[in-house]
Amino acid sequence: MKALLALHYLPNLEYFTIILHAEKITIEKHEQYVKQSYRNRCYINTANGPQMLVVPVTAKHGKALVKDVQVDKNGNWQNNHWRAISSAYGKAPFFNHYADELHNILFKGHIFLYELNIDLLSFCLQSLQVSLTLTESASYEKEPQRGVTDLRSVISAKNQHSDRYYYLPIPYVQVFGNKFASNLSIIDLLFCEGPNAIQIIKSSIKGDLNK
């Protein structure tokens, strides 16, 4: 199965079940930017429950293509995100194994959101030891080529993952609380489970990408 995906910020586990399910992944580079989506936000687990982290983007985009959306450098988002991540996962078993590389990417000074997200996705795949060559769309196609499943807007921040077909939550030991928080950013799983993360994602693959 070939899938066409939007590019998310530190994607959730559902996103990676799709990646592992598909034979080939193409990242959409030329779609119009969608506000209030996972393209610039993710959720981590904290002592107070799931917390949303949002990468601020400049306010001039309107109908800009996602590849042209710029990160707003007037804020202090990198420090805020890193402070939240460190507070949430500093005591996680595998935090020190992945922390330095993640920190370096977040503070690299990316101008464009797309480039930030590509670097983070590459880091996540490498951390999971997933060997996958990502391709990028050459232009926007409203209807993808035959044989390509269009999943660009399927994983929506406005709907629960239980409304879809791709992800089955498999509980693992998290840093906080007795109640399992499902479908968080992949970094929650990596920091808590390390090398075992890939097996949990494989076990979380639920359904058929054609649905």
CORRATA-V177037 format. One record per residue. N is the residue number from 1. RES is the residue in one small letter. OMEGA is omega in whole degrees, 0 to 359 (none if undefined). D_FIRST is the distance of its C-alpha to the first C-alpha in Angstrom with 1 decimal. Layout:
BEGIN
N/RES/OMEGA/D_FIRST
N/RES/OMEGA/D_FIRST
END
This chain:
BEGIN
1/m/176/0.0
2/k/184/3.8
3/a/176/6.5
4/l/187/10.2
5/l/167/12.6
6/a/182/16.4
7/l/183/18.4
8/h/176/20.4
9/y/182/23.6
10/l/192/23.3
11/p/180/20.3
12/n/184/20.5
13/l/178/18.9
14/e/179/16.5
15/y/183/15.0
16/f/172/14.5
17/t/177/13.0
18/i/180/10.1
19/i/181/10.2
20/l/180/10.5
21/h/186/7.7
22/a/176/5.0
23/e/181/5.2
24/k/180/6.8
25/i/171/9.0
26/t/179/11.4
27/i/179/14.5
28/e/183/16.5
29/k/191/19.9
30/h/176/21.7
31/e/172/21.5
32/q/180/24.8
33/y/180/25.6
34/v/180/25.4
35/k/177/28.4
36/q/179/28.5
37/s/178/24.8
38/y/180/23.1
39/r/178/23.2
40/n/180/26.6
41/r/177/27.1
42/c/178/26.2
43/y/174/28.0
44/i/181/29.8
45/n/181/32.0
46/t/179/35.8
47/a/180/39.0
48/n/181/39.0
49/g/181/35.4
50/p/179/32.3
51/q/180/33.2
52/m/172/31.4
53/l/184/31.5
54/v/173/31.3
55/v/181/31.3
56/p/177/33.9
57/v/182/33.2
58/t/190/35.9
59/a/187/37.0
60/k/193/37.0
61/h/181/33.4
62/g/179/33.5
63/k/181/30.6
64/a/173/29.8
65/l/184/26.4
66/v/181/24.7
67/k/182/25.3
68/d/182/29.0
69/v/183/29.6
70/q/175/32.2
71/v/179/33.0
72/d/184/36.5
73/k/180/38.7
74/n/180/41.7
75/g/182/40.6
76/n/191/40.5
77/w/181/36.9
78/q/179/36.1
79/n/180/39.2
80/n/180/38.5
81/h/183/34.9
82/w/177/36.0
83/r/180/39.0
84/a/180/36.8
85/i/181/34.3
86/s/179/37.2
87/s/183/39.0
88/a/192/36.1
89/y/182/34.9
90/g/180/37.9
91/k/178/38.7
92/a/186/35.1
93/p/186/34.9
94/f/181/32.6
95/f/184/33.6
96/n/181/35.6
97/h/185/32.8
98/y/192/30.6
99/a/186/33.2
100/d/182/34.6
101/e/177/31.4
102/l/178/30.2
103/h/182/33.7
104/n/179/33.8
105/i/182/30.6
106/l/183/32.0
107/f/182/35.3
108/k/179/34.2
109/g/179/35.3
110/h/175/32.2
111/i/185/33.2
112/f/178/29.9
113/l/181/27.7
114/y/181/24.5
115/e/175/25.9
116/l/183/26.9
117/n/177/23.4
118/i/179/21.8
119/d/180/24.4
120/l/178/23.9
121/l/177/20.1
122/s/176/20.8
123/f/181/23.5
124/c/180/21.4
125/l/178/18.8
126/q/180/21.7
127/s/177/23.5
128/l/183/20.7
129/q/176/20.6
130/v/179/16.9
131/s/184/16.5
132/l/176/13.9
133/t/179/14.7
134/l/173/14.2
135/t/180/14.5
136/e/178/16.5
137/s/180/16.6
138/a/179/19.6
139/s/180/20.7
140/y/175/20.1
141/e/179/18.3
142/k/175/19.0
143/e/180/16.3
144/p/179/13.2
145/q/180/12.6
146/r/180/11.1
147/g/179/7.4
148/v/179/7.2
149/t/183/7.5
150/d/180/11.0
151/l/187/11.9
152/r/183/14.9
153/s/184/17.5
154/v/180/16.0
155/i/186/17.4
156/s/177/21.0
157/a/183/24.2
158/k/181/26.0
159/n/178/24.2
160/q/179/23.9
161/h/180/20.7
162/s/177/22.0
163/d/184/21.4
164/r/193/17.6
165/y/198/15.2
166/y/190/13.6
167/y/174/16.6
168/l/183/19.3
169/p/174/22.3
170/i/183/23.5
171/p/173/27.1
172/y/184/28.4
173/v/178/31.8
174/q/186/32.2
175/v/187/35.2
176/f/166/36.7
177/g/178/37.6
178/n/180/37.1
179/k/183/34.6
180/f/176/31.0
181/a/186/29.3
182/s/170/25.6
183/n/174/22.7
184/l/174/24.9
185/s/179/24.1
186/i/182/22.5
187/i/176/26.0
188/d/180/27.5
189/l/180/25.4
190/l/182/26.0
191/f/183/29.7
192/c/189/30.2
193/e/177/28.1
194/g/184/27.7
195/p/180/25.9
196/n/184/25.1
197/a/184/22.9
198/i/180/19.7
199/q/178/20.4
200/i/178/21.1
201/i/178/17.8
202/k/179/16.0
203/s/182/18.4
204/s/179/17.6
205/i/191/14.0
206/k/196/14.9
207/g/189/12.7
208/d/181/9.7
209/l/181/7.7
210/n/183/8.6
211/k/none/12.2
END
